[in-house]
């Protein structure tokens, strides 16, 4: 499970300089040492991602980079099979740069590093940034491309921010990589919070496809979190009534072979178990089929899913009476009305309404307005894709870290990224845990009136007051 507690204690070592005494020899030694340090900085400059001389000058001379430009690499698949997805992230980055083209009084230049949707190319392109005075890298779409480039970023000492890929290995194995989207497992945690705290159910179940690693990982995260939340009567239905899950019983998991179309046996067992919520971390078509069959059997549970269900044609897959009993997690969703959570039918009801106005996940209203205005002026009236919003946030977050570092030095920027707490992005308030994973609220959506509507926001636990729970 993704930890929301704590972070690595980044310690910077500062070396004091002894002042040269007023004697010729000591003064001369001081000048020679200074000259030697300068020569060393010039020597290693071509070997590093952050230009060594500029780092030296900023630290010892208070100078800005020699050309007065801050460089941000765009490490994306801008050609090849993934180019459409890379273009979405780039669109968000470019919108952000148009709104904030400067930092520390210097212009920001985007250094395009097209990894061509190829693992070998991704590794080479990341290493090619050596000597280009890049302060931070953004991307890449697709986890395998980020994993391929990550080792190069680590060796060059360039901090990188993953935008929409959600493989935990990207950040887990690399102290220089951070992520603005949720990792896969975090969606399971969010849906467990919605089931236990939003719907107030005390019994839940999981349905998944055998051999599906994605579903297995999310299922485990959901089960662990739901069990923890319901232990000791932690989950309370609306009105304060504590349910039968006070012991925090394990969540039953019902697996079925790929291609299964008849779920009668699984649903009958779920009904007998009294589950008020069923987590299905699979595609929307499968989930709709399950929900339709459950309706015909009189099963009143709410069906919960992940971002795999977020699609423009979701309302075309089934009748709204079916879709109204389905809810799923979303990375980004603008909200402009008030929704109500689906009721839990036989399990007893609890609903949670969305807050009117603003953005799903609790982002900054003014920044959101600016983002939406810029997007609509450039691309028309349609709603932005989540990847565009996340690309926007990654750029703004990078500049925030540079600003807090007061420098273009990569190590200082990396340190400030690790210290990020509640950065007000358009996709929500972003914090990083000790592995560089984002810790932020998750919007829960359902279909209302033929359109996707936010019905709940699952807030993460963060801070010393909830330290024990945050360590789950």
Secondary structure as UniProt FT lines:
FT   HELIX           24..44
FT   HELIX           45..47
FT   HELIX           52..56
FT   HELIX           57..61
FT   TURN            66..67
FT   STRAND          69..76
FT   TURN            81..82
FT   HELIX           83..99
FT   STRAND          102..103
FT   TURN            104..105
FT   STRAND          106..114
FT   TURN            116..117
FT   HELIX           119..127
FT   TURN            128..131
FT   STRAND          134..138
FT   HELIX           143..156
FT   STRAND          159..162
FT   HELIX           169..172
FT   TURN            175..176
FT   STRAND          177..179
FT   HELIX           184..193
FT   HELIX           194..198
FT   STRAND          204..209
FT   TURN            210..211
FT   HELIX           213..230
FT   TURN            232..233
FT   TURN            238..239
FT   TURN            244..246
FT   STRAND          252..256
FT   TURN            258..259
FT   HELIX           264..273
FT   STRAND          277..279
FT   HELIX           284..296
FT   TURN            297..298
FT   STRAND          302..305
FT   HELIX           307..309
FT   TURN            312..313
FT   HELIX           314..316
FT   HELIX           320..323
FT   TURN            324..325
FT   STRAND          326..330
FT   HELIX           345..347
FT   TURN            360..361
FT   HELIX           365..379
FT   HELIX           386..405
FT   HELIX           410..418
FT   STRAND          423..425
FT   TURN            426..427
FT   STRAND          428..432
FT   TURN            434..435
FT   STRAND          438..439
FT   STRAND          442..448
FT   TURN            449..450
FT   STRAND          451..458
FT   HELIX           464..466
FT   HELIX           467..470
//
